[in-house]
């Protein structure tokens, strides 16, 4: 079985066409890979920028929180507002002062006012 020159030329043309298609597909793949690489680089740059912005904003946020705390403390002092500890101390002292005054007034009534009333109004003795 002998292959003619025309058949060989056809096979060569077919191989050339297949090779051209393969080269075209490879060029498309190369172009797509280059686009993907460029997009990846853009995304990496954007990520680095966003990370840096996040760190800057975090530091700025911490600064604002400290400033707000200082401002609240300064405002509290300027208005003479007591701290929660001072309020608690005041309430405890008021409670004990009330107990002490109640005891003193009860003693005053029993030993001073009651005998005076009984002397002035003997009919109140009841018995």
DSSP file (Angstrom, degrees, kcal/mol; ACC not computed):
  #  RESIDUE AA STRUCTURE BP1 BP2  ACC     N-H-->O    O-->H-N    N-H-->O    O-->H-N    TCO  KAPPA ALPHA  PHI   PSI    X-CA   Y-CA   Z-CA
    1    1 A X              0   0    0      0, 0.0     2,-0.5     0, 0.0     0, 0.0   0.000 360.0 360.0 360.0 113.5    0.0    0.0    0.0
    2    2 A X        -     0   0    0      0, 0.0     2,-0.5     0, 0.0     0, 0.0  -0.825 360.0-137.5-107.5 135.9    1.7    3.0   -1.3
    3    3 A X        -     0   0    0     -2,-0.5     2,-0.1     1,-0.0     0, 0.0  -0.767  23.0-135.9 -93.3 131.0    0.9    6.5   -0.2
    4    4 A X     >  -     0   0    0     -2,-0.5     4,-2.0     1,-0.1     5,-0.1  -0.333  20.6-111.1 -82.7 167.3    0.8    9.0   -2.9
    5    5 A X  H  > S+     0   0    0      1,-0.2     4,-2.5     2,-0.2     5,-0.2   0.873 117.8  55.4 -65.3 -37.6    2.3   12.4   -2.9
    6    6 A X  H  > S+     0   0    0      1,-0.2     4,-2.3     2,-0.2    -1,-0.2   0.895 107.2  49.6 -64.3 -39.5   -1.2   14.0   -2.8
    7    7 A X  H  > S+     0   0    0      2,-0.2     4,-2.5     1,-0.2    -1,-0.2   0.901 110.6  50.3 -66.3 -39.5   -2.2   12.0    0.2
    8    8 A X  H  X S+     0   0    0     -4,-2.0     4,-2.6     2,-0.2    -2,-0.2   0.915 109.9  50.2 -63.7 -41.8    1.0   13.0    2.0
    9    9 A X  H  X S+     0   0    0     -4,-2.5     4,-2.7     2,-0.2    -2,-0.2   0.899 110.4  50.6 -63.7 -40.2    0.3   16.7    1.1
   10   10 A X  H  X S+     0   0    0     -4,-2.3     4,-2.8     2,-0.2    -2,-0.2   0.917 110.9  48.2 -62.9 -43.5   -3.2   16.3    2.5
   11   11 A X  H  X S+     0   0    0     -4,-2.5     4,-2.7     2,-0.2    -2,-0.2   0.902 112.2  49.3 -63.9 -40.2   -1.9   14.8    5.7
   12   12 A X  H  X S+     0   0    0     -4,-2.6     4,-2.6     2,-0.2    -2,-0.2   0.923 112.2  47.9 -65.0 -43.1    0.7   17.6    6.0
   13   13 A X  H  X S+     0   0    0     -4,-2.7     4,-2.6     2,-0.2    -2,-0.2   0.907 112.9  48.8 -62.5 -42.0   -2.1   20.2    5.4
   14   14 A X  H  X S+     0   0    0     -4,-2.8     4,-2.6     2,-0.2    -2,-0.2   0.917 112.2  48.0 -63.9 -43.5   -4.3   18.5    8.0
   15   15 A X  H  X S+     0   0    0     -4,-2.7     4,-2.7     2,-0.2    -2,-0.2   0.895 111.6  51.1 -63.6 -39.7   -1.4   18.4   10.5
   16   16 A X  H  X S+     0   0    0     -4,-2.6     4,-2.6     2,-0.2    -2,-0.2   0.916 110.7  48.1 -64.3 -42.9   -0.7   22.1    9.8
   17   17 A X  H  X S+     0   0    0     -4,-2.6     4,-2.4     2,-0.2    -2,-0.2   0.925 113.3  47.5 -62.8 -44.4   -4.3   23.0   10.3
   18   18 A X  H  X S+     0   0    0     -4,-2.6     4,-2.5     1,-0.2    -2,-0.2   0.908 112.6  49.4 -62.7 -41.6   -4.4   21.1   13.6
   19   19 A X  H  X S+     0   0    0     -4,-2.7     4,-2.7     2,-0.2    -2,-0.2   0.897 109.9  51.3 -64.0 -40.4   -1.2   22.7   14.7
   20   20 A X  H  X S+     0   0    0     -4,-2.6     4,-2.4     2,-0.2    -2,-0.2   0.906 111.2  47.7 -63.7 -41.7   -2.5   26.1   13.8
   21   21 A X  H  X S+     0   0    0     -4,-2.4     4,-2.7     2,-0.2    -2,-0.2   0.911 112.2  49.4 -64.5 -42.1   -5.7   25.4   15.9
   22   22 A X  H  X S+     0   0    0     -4,-2.5     4,-2.5     2,-0.2    -2,-0.2   0.916 111.8  48.4 -63.8 -42.7   -3.5   24.1   18.8
   23   23 A X  H  X S+     0   0    0     -4,-2.7     4,-2.4     2,-0.2    -2,-0.2   0.895 111.5  50.3 -64.1 -39.2   -1.3   27.2   18.6
   24   24 A X  H  X S+     0   0    0     -4,-2.4     4,-2.2     2,-0.2    -2,-0.2   0.919 111.6  47.7 -64.0 -43.6   -4.4   29.5   18.5
   25   25 A X  H  X S+     0   0    0     -4,-2.7     4,-2.4     1,-0.2    -2,-0.2   0.896 111.5  50.8 -64.1 -39.6   -5.8   27.7   21.6
   26   26 A X  H  X S+     0   0    0     -4,-2.5     4,-2.6     2,-0.2    -2,-0.2   0.890 108.7  51.7 -65.3 -38.9   -2.5   28.0   23.4
   27   27 A X  H  X S+     0   0    0     -4,-2.4     4,-2.6     2,-0.2    -2,-0.2   0.907 110.3  49.0 -63.0 -41.1   -2.4   31.7   22.6
   28   28 A X  H  X S+     0   0    0     -4,-2.2     4,-2.6     2,-0.2    -2,-0.2   0.919 112.0  48.3 -63.9 -43.0   -5.9   32.1   24.1
   29   29 A X  H  X S+     0   0    0     -4,-2.4     4,-2.6     2,-0.2    -2,-0.2   0.900 112.0  49.6 -63.0 -40.6   -4.9   30.2   27.2
   30   30 A X  H  X S+     0   0    0     -4,-2.6     4,-2.4     2,-0.2    -2,-0.2   0.922 111.6  48.4 -64.2 -43.7   -1.7   32.3   27.5
   31   31 A X  H  X S+     0   0    0     -4,-2.6     4,-2.2     2,-0.2    -2,-0.2   0.915 112.7  48.2 -62.6 -43.4   -3.8   35.5   27.1
   32   32 A X  H  X S+     0   0    0     -4,-2.6     4,-2.5     2,-0.2    -2,-0.2   0.907 111.2  50.4 -63.6 -42.2   -6.3   34.3   29.7
   33   33 A X  H  X S+     0   0    0     -4,-2.6     4,-2.4     2,-0.2    -2,-0.2   0.895 110.3  50.0 -63.6 -40.1   -3.5   33.3   32.1
   34   34 A X  H  X S+     0   0    0     -4,-2.4     4,-2.4     2,-0.2    -1,-0.2   0.894 111.0  49.0 -65.9 -39.2   -1.9   36.8   31.7
   35   35 A X  H  X S+     0   0    0     -4,-2.2     4,-2.6     2,-0.2    -2,-0.2   0.914 111.8  49.3 -64.6 -42.1   -5.3   38.4   32.4
   36   36 A X  H  X S+     0   0    0     -4,-2.5     4,-2.5     2,-0.2    -2,-0.2   0.898 111.0  49.8 -63.7 -40.3   -5.7   36.3   35.5
   37   37 A X  H  X S+     0   0    0     -4,-2.4     4,-2.3     2,-0.2    -2,-0.2   0.919 111.4  48.4 -64.4 -43.1   -2.2   37.1   36.7
   38   38 A X  H  X S+     0   0    0     -4,-2.4     4,-2.3     2,-0.2    -2,-0.2   0.912 112.5  48.7 -63.7 -41.8   -2.9   40.8   36.2
   39   39 A X  H  X S+     0   0    0     -4,-2.6     4,-2.6     2,-0.2    -2,-0.2   0.900 110.0  52.1 -64.1 -40.6   -6.2   40.6   38.1
   40   40 A X  H  X S+     0   0    0     -4,-2.5     4,-2.4     2,-0.2    -2,-0.2   0.907 109.4  49.4 -61.7 -42.1   -4.5   38.7   40.9
   41   41 A X  H  X S+     0   0    0     -4,-2.3     4,-2.3     2,-0.2    -2,-0.2   0.906 110.9  49.9 -64.2 -40.9   -1.9   41.4   41.2
   42   42 A X  H  X S+     0   0    0     -4,-2.3     4,-2.5     1,-0.2    -2,-0.2   0.914 111.7  48.7 -62.9 -42.0   -4.6   44.1   41.3
   43   43 A X  H  X S+     0   0    0     -4,-2.6     4,-2.6     2,-0.2    -2,-0.2   0.881 109.8  51.5 -66.0 -37.8   -6.5   42.1   44.0
   44   44 A X  H  X S+     0   0    0     -4,-2.4     4,-2.5     2,-0.2    -1,-0.2   0.913 111.1  47.7 -64.9 -41.8   -3.3   41.7   46.1
   45   45 A X  H  X S+     0   0    0     -4,-2.3     4,-2.4     2,-0.2    -2,-0.2   0.922 113.0  48.6 -63.6 -43.6   -2.6   45.4   45.9
   46   46 A X  H  X S+     0   0    0     -4,-2.5     4,-2.7     1,-0.2    -2,-0.2   0.894 111.3  50.5 -63.7 -39.4   -6.2   46.2   46.9
   47   47 A X  H  X S+     0   0    0     -4,-2.6     4,-2.5     2,-0.2    -2,-0.2   0.918 110.8  48.2 -64.5 -44.0   -6.0   43.7   49.8
   48   48 A X  H  X S+     0   0    0     -4,-2.5     4,-2.3     2,-0.2    -2,-0.2   0.904 113.1  48.5 -62.7 -40.7   -2.8   45.3   51.0
   49   49 A X  H  X S+     0   0    0     -4,-2.4     4,-2.5     2,-0.2    -2,-0.2   0.922 112.1  48.2 -65.2 -43.9   -4.3   48.7   50.8
   50   50 A X  H  X S+     0   0    0     -4,-2.7     4,-2.5     2,-0.2    -2,-0.2   0.887 111.0  51.4 -64.5 -38.6   -7.5   47.6   52.6
   51   51 A X  H  X S+     0   0    0     -4,-2.5     4,-2.2     2,-0.2    -1,-0.2   0.920 111.0  47.6 -63.9 -43.5   -5.4   46.0   55.3
   52   52 A X  H  X S+     0   0    0     -4,-2.3     4,-2.4     2,-0.2    -2,-0.2   0.912 112.5  49.3 -64.0 -41.8   -3.4   49.2   55.8
   53   53 A X  H  X S+     0   0    0     -4,-2.5     4,-2.9     1,-0.2     5,-0.2   0.894 109.0  53.3 -63.6 -39.5   -6.6   51.2   55.9
   54   54 A X  H  X S+     0   0    0     -4,-2.5     4,-2.4     2,-0.2    -1,-0.2   0.918 109.9  47.3 -61.9 -43.3   -8.1   48.8   58.5
   55   55 A X  H  X S+     0   0    0     -4,-2.2     4,-2.3     2,-0.2    -2,-0.2   0.913 113.0  48.9 -64.7 -41.9   -5.0   49.3   60.7
   56   56 A X  H  X S+     0   0    0     -4,-2.4     4,-2.4     1,-0.2    -2,-0.2   0.929 113.2  46.8 -62.5 -44.6   -5.2   53.0   60.3
   57   57 A X  H  X S+     0   0    0     -4,-2.9     4,-2.8     2,-0.2    -2,-0.2   0.860 110.1  53.6 -67.0 -35.0   -8.9   53.1   61.1
   58   58 A X  H  X S+     0   0    0     -4,-2.4     4,-2.3    -5,-0.2    -1,-0.2   0.931 111.0  45.5 -64.4 -44.9   -8.4   50.8   64.1
   59   59 A X  H  X S+     0   0    0     -4,-2.3     4,-2.1     2,-0.2    -2,-0.2   0.907 114.0  49.5 -64.0 -41.3   -5.7   53.1   65.5
   60   60 A X  H  X S+     0   0    0     -4,-2.4     4,-2.3     2,-0.2    -2,-0.2   0.904 110.0  51.5 -63.1 -42.2   -8.0   56.1   64.8
   61   61 A X  H  X S+     0   0    0     -4,-2.8     4,-2.3     2,-0.2    -2,-0.2   0.900 108.9  50.1 -62.8 -42.4  -10.9   54.4   66.5
   62   62 A X  H  X S+     0   0    0     -4,-2.3     4,-2.4     1,-0.2    -1,-0.2   0.904 109.9  51.5 -63.4 -40.2   -8.9   53.6   69.6
   63   63 A X  H  X S+     0   0    0     -4,-2.1     4,-2.4     1,-0.2    -2,-0.2   0.909 109.7  49.3 -61.8 -42.1   -7.8   57.3   69.8
   64   64 A X  H  X S+     0   0    0     -4,-2.3     4,-2.7     2,-0.2    -2,-0.2   0.893 109.5  51.8 -65.0 -39.3  -11.4   58.4   69.5
   65   65 A X  H  X S+     0   0    0     -4,-2.3     4,-2.4     2,-0.2    -2,-0.2   0.929 111.0  47.2 -63.2 -44.1  -12.4   56.0   72.3
   66   66 A X  H  X S+     0   0    0     -4,-2.4     4,-2.5     1,-0.2    -2,-0.2   0.916 112.7  49.9 -62.8 -41.8   -9.7   57.3   74.6
   67   67 A X  H  X S+     0   0    0     -4,-2.4     4,-2.9     1,-0.2    -2,-0.2   0.909 109.9  50.6 -63.0 -42.0  -10.7   60.9   73.8
   68   68 A X  H  X S+     0   0    0     -4,-2.7     4,-2.6     2,-0.2    -1,-0.2   0.903 110.6  49.2 -63.3 -40.8  -14.3   60.2   74.5
   69   69 A X  H  X S+     0   0    0     -4,-2.4     4,-2.3     2,-0.2    -2,-0.2   0.919 113.1  46.9 -64.0 -42.7  -13.4   58.6   77.9
   70   70 A X  H  X S+     0   0    0     -4,-2.5     4,-2.8     2,-0.2    -2,-0.2   0.912 112.9  49.4 -64.3 -41.7  -11.3   61.7   78.7
   71   71 A X  H  X S+     0   0    0     -4,-2.9     4,-2.8     2,-0.2    -2,-0.2   0.909 111.0  49.4 -64.6 -41.8  -14.0   64.0   77.6
   72   72 A X  H  X S+     0   0    0     -4,-2.6     4,-2.4     2,-0.2    -1,-0.2   0.919 113.1  46.9 -63.7 -42.9  -16.6   62.2   79.7
   73   73 A X  H  X S+     0   0    0     -4,-2.3     4,-2.3     2,-0.2    -2,-0.2   0.916 113.8  47.9 -64.8 -43.4  -14.3   62.3   82.8
   74   74 A X  H  X S+     0   0    0     -4,-2.8     4,-2.7     1,-0.2    -2,-0.2   0.912 112.9  48.4 -63.8 -42.4  -13.6   66.0   82.2
   75   75 A X  H  X S+     0   0    0     -4,-2.8     4,-2.3     2,-0.2     6,-0.2   0.908 110.3  51.5 -64.6 -42.0  -17.3   66.8   81.8
   76   76 A X  H  X>S+     0   0    0     -4,-2.4     5,-2.5     1,-0.2     4,-0.6   0.923 113.3  44.8 -60.7 -44.5  -18.2   64.8   84.9
   77   77 A X  H ><5S+     0   0    0     -4,-2.3     3,-0.7     3,-0.2    -2,-0.2   0.913 111.9  52.1 -65.5 -42.5  -15.6   66.7   86.9
   78   78 A X  H 3<5S+     0   0    0     -4,-2.7    -2,-0.2     1,-0.3    -1,-0.2   0.875 113.8  43.2 -63.6 -37.4  -16.6   70.1   85.5
   79   79 A X  H 3<5S-     0   0    0     -4,-2.3    -1,-0.3    -5,-0.2    -2,-0.2   0.530 111.5-121.5 -85.4  -5.7  -20.2   69.5   86.4
   80   80 A X  T <<5 +     0   0    0     -3,-0.7     2,-0.3    -4,-0.6    -3,-0.2   0.774  51.4 165.6  72.6  25.9  -19.3   68.1   89.8
   81   81 A X      < -     0   0    0     -5,-2.5    -1,-0.2    -6,-0.2     2,-0.1  -0.591  33.7-124.5 -77.2 132.7  -21.0   64.8   89.1
   82   82 A X        -     0   0    0     -2,-0.3     2,-0.1     1,-0.1    -1,-0.1  -0.367  19.8-115.0 -76.1 155.9  -20.1   62.1   91.6
   83   83 A X     >  -     0   0    0      1,-0.1     4,-2.3    -2,-0.1     5,-0.2  -0.353  33.8-102.4 -78.6 169.4  -18.6   58.8   90.6
   84   84 A X  H  > S+     0   0    0      1,-0.2     4,-2.3     2,-0.2     5,-0.2   0.857 124.6  53.0 -63.7 -33.9  -20.6   55.6   91.2
   85   85 A X  H  > S+     0   0    0      2,-0.2     4,-2.5     1,-0.2    -1,-0.2   0.908 108.8  49.0 -66.4 -41.6  -18.3   54.9   94.2
   86   86 A X  H  > S+     0   0    0      2,-0.2     4,-2.3     1,-0.2    -2,-0.2   0.889 110.6  50.8 -65.6 -38.2  -19.0   58.4   95.7
   87   87 A X  H  X S+     0   0    0     -4,-2.3     4,-2.3     2,-0.2    -2,-0.2   0.929 111.3  47.9 -63.8 -45.4  -22.8   57.9   95.2
   88   88 A X  H  X S+     0   0    0     -4,-2.3     4,-2.5     1,-0.2     5,-0.2   0.923 111.7  49.9 -61.5 -45.0  -22.6   54.5   97.0
   89   89 A X  H  X S+     0   0    0     -4,-2.5     4,-2.5     1,-0.2    -1,-0.2   0.909 110.3  50.9 -60.7 -42.0  -20.6   56.0   99.8
   90   90 A X  H  X S+     0   0    0     -4,-2.3     4,-2.3     1,-0.2    -1,-0.2   0.904 110.8  48.2 -63.1 -41.7  -23.1   58.9  100.2
   91   91 A X  H  X S+     0   0    0     -4,-2.3     4,-2.3     2,-0.2    -2,-0.2   0.906 112.3  48.3 -66.8 -41.5  -26.1   56.5  100.3
   92   92 A X  H  X S+     0   0    0     -4,-2.5     4,-2.3     2,-0.2     5,-0.2   0.926 113.0  47.9 -64.5 -44.0  -24.4   54.2  102.9
   93   93 A X  H  X S+     0   0    0     -4,-2.5     4,-2.4    -5,-0.2    -2,-0.2   0.893 111.1  51.3 -64.5 -38.8  -23.5   57.3  105.1
   94   94 A X  H  X S+     0   0    0     -4,-2.3     4,-2.4    -5,-0.2    -1,-0.2   0.902 108.9  51.7 -64.3 -40.7  -27.1   58.6  104.7
   95   95 A X  H  X S+     0   0    0     -4,-2.3     4,-2.3     2,-0.2    -2,-0.2   0.956 113.1  43.0 -60.5 -51.0  -28.5   55.3  105.8
   96   96 A X  H  X S+     0   0    0     -4,-2.3     4,-2.5     1,-0.2    -1,-0.2   0.858 112.7  53.4 -66.7 -34.1  -26.3   55.1  108.9
   97   97 A X  H  X S+     0   0    0     -4,-2.4     4,-2.6    -5,-0.2    -1,-0.2   0.907 109.0  50.1 -64.9 -40.3  -27.0   58.8  109.7
   98   98 A X  H  X S+     0   0    0     -4,-2.4     4,-2.3     2,-0.2    -2,-0.2   0.907 110.9  48.6 -63.4 -42.3  -30.7   58.1  109.5
   99   99 A X  H  X S+     0   0    0     -4,-2.3     4,-2.3     2,-0.2    -2,-0.2   0.935 113.1  47.8 -62.4 -46.1  -30.4   55.1  111.9
  100  100 A X  H  X S+     0   0    0     -4,-2.5     4,-2.5     1,-0.2    -2,-0.2   0.913 112.2  48.4 -62.3 -44.6  -28.3   57.2  114.3
  101  101 A X  H  X S+     0   0    0     -4,-2.6     4,-2.7     2,-0.2     5,-0.2   0.898 110.3  52.4 -64.3 -39.9  -30.8   60.1  114.3
  102  102 A X  H  X S+     0   0    0     -4,-2.3     4,-2.2     2,-0.2    -2,-0.2   0.925 111.2  46.5 -61.4 -45.0  -33.7   57.8  114.8
  103  103 A X  H  X S+     0   0    0     -4,-2.3     4,-2.4     2,-0.2    -2,-0.2   0.928 113.5  48.7 -62.9 -45.4  -32.0   56.2  117.8
  104  104 A X  H  X S+     0   0    0     -4,-2.5     4,-2.6     1,-0.2    -2,-0.2   0.904 112.2  47.9 -63.2 -42.0  -31.1   59.6  119.3
  105  105 A X  H  X S+     0   0    0     -4,-2.7     4,-2.5     2,-0.2    -1,-0.2   0.874 110.5  52.3 -68.6 -35.7  -34.6   61.0  118.8
  106  106 A X  H  X S+     0   0    0     -4,-2.2     4,-2.6    -5,-0.2    -2,-0.2   0.928 112.2  45.5 -63.6 -43.8  -36.2   57.9  120.4
  107  107 A X  H  X S+     0   0    0     -4,-2.4     4,-2.7     2,-0.2     5,-0.3   0.907 112.1  51.8 -64.7 -41.5  -33.9   58.3  123.4
  108  108 A X  H  X>S+     0   0    0     -4,-2.6     4,-2.0     1,-0.2     5,-1.7   0.910 112.2  46.3 -61.3 -42.7  -34.7   62.0  123.5
  109  109 A X  I  <>S+     0   0    0     -4,-2.5     5,-3.2     3,-0.2     6,-0.3   0.944 114.8  46.5 -64.5 -48.0  -38.4   61.3  123.5
  110  110 A X  I  <5S+     0   0    0     -4,-2.6     5,-0.3     1,-0.2    -2,-0.2   0.891 124.6  30.0 -64.0 -40.1  -38.2   58.6  126.1
  111  111 A X  I  <5S+     0   0    0     -4,-2.7    -1,-0.2    -5,-0.2    -2,-0.2   0.612 136.0  14.6-100.1 -12.6  -36.0   60.5  128.5
  112  112 A X  I  X5S+     0   0    0     -4,-2.0     4,-1.5    -5,-0.3    -3,-0.2   0.693 124.8  38.2-125.3 -57.0  -36.9   64.1  127.9
  113  113 A X  I  ><S+     0   0    0     -5,-1.7     4,-2.6     2,-0.2     5,-0.2   0.910 113.9  52.1 -72.4 -42.4  -40.1   64.8  126.0
  114  114 A X  H  ><S+     0   0    0     -5,-3.2     4,-2.6    -6,-0.2     5,-0.2   0.936 111.3  45.6 -63.5 -49.0  -42.3   62.0  127.4
  115  115 A X  H  > S+     0   0    0     -6,-0.3     4,-2.0    -5,-0.3    -1,-0.2   0.881 113.4  52.0 -62.2 -34.0  -41.7   62.9  131.1
  116  116 A X  H  X S+     0   0    0     -4,-1.5     4,-2.4     2,-0.2    -2,-0.2   0.925 111.2  46.1 -66.0 -44.4  -42.3   66.5  130.3
  117  117 A X  H  X S+     0   0    0     -4,-2.6     4,-2.9     1,-0.2    -2,-0.2   0.899 112.8  50.4 -64.5 -40.5  -45.6   65.7  128.6
  118  118 A X  H  < S+     0   0    0     -4,-2.6    -1,-0.2     2,-0.2    -2,-0.2   0.851 112.1  47.3 -67.9 -33.3  -46.6   63.4  131.4
  119  119 A X  H  < S+     0   0    0     -4,-2.0     3,-0.4    -5,-0.2    -2,-0.2   0.904 117.1  43.1 -70.3 -41.7  -45.8   66.2  133.9
  120  120 A X  H  < S+     0   0    0     -4,-2.4     2,-0.4     1,-0.3    -2,-0.2   0.843 127.5  29.5 -74.6 -33.2  -47.7   68.8  131.9
  121  121 A X    ><  +     0   0    0     -4,-2.9     3,-2.1    -5,-0.2    -1,-0.3  -0.738  65.1 175.4-128.2  81.9  -50.7   66.5  131.2
  122  122 A X  G >  S+     0   0    0     -3,-0.4     3,-1.5    -2,-0.4     4,-0.2   0.722  75.1  72.1 -62.9 -19.9  -51.1   64.1  134.0
  123  123 A X  G >  S+     0   0    0      1,-0.3     3,-0.5     2,-0.1    -1,-0.3   0.646  85.5  68.3 -70.2 -11.9  -54.3   62.7  132.4
  124  124 A X  G <  S+     0   0    0     -3,-2.1    -1,-0.3     1,-0.2    -2,-0.2   0.576  74.3  88.3 -81.2  -9.4  -52.1   61.0  129.7
  125  125 A X  G <  S-     0   0    0     -3,-1.5    -1,-0.2    -4,-0.2    -2,-0.1   0.816  77.1-154.5 -64.0 -31.0  -50.6   58.6  132.3
  126  126 A X    <         0   0    0     -3,-0.5    -1,-0.1    -4,-0.2    -3,-0.1   0.648 360.0 360.0  73.4  16.8  -53.4   56.1  131.7
  127  127 A X              0   0    0      0, 0.0    -1,-0.1     0, 0.0    -4,-0.1   0.491 360.0 360.0-169.6 360.0  -53.4   54.3  134.8
